[in-house]
Amino acid sequence: MGHAKEHADGHTHGTPPPRLLPWPSPDGKPSYLVTDNGGSRLSRLADDLEAVQLAIGTDVLGLARKVLDDPASPYTEVRYAGLRLAECLTDALRVAESRGIRLPVPDANRPRP
């Protein structure tokens, strides 16, 4: 029987790392899903929410640019745009981190193409 190979990140080859979910825990800390079934109901829900978060970010960016491009925009509108952009950036960074964690770790023994 073969041995599982441990990578620098502490995970063994063939064992997927915990998935960072696109929502925080009730106390505001990161939430993780531990599963080897990427097609589970919770995994699909997380995939769907990530897609919604990124789409909302795109919409907010378009609207914020209009406000930020107009030098006559009232302070309250500029502040509101900035707050919404910060929320969307937080979501997008969490999605990027989650997806980065799930990228396969290159095998050091495998020749590069």
Secondary structure by P-SEA (a helix, b strand, c coil): cbbbbbcccccccccccccccccccccccbbbbbccccccaaaaaaaaaaaaaaaaaaaaaaaaaaaaacccccaaaaaaaaaaaaaaaaaaaaaaaaaaaaccccccccccc
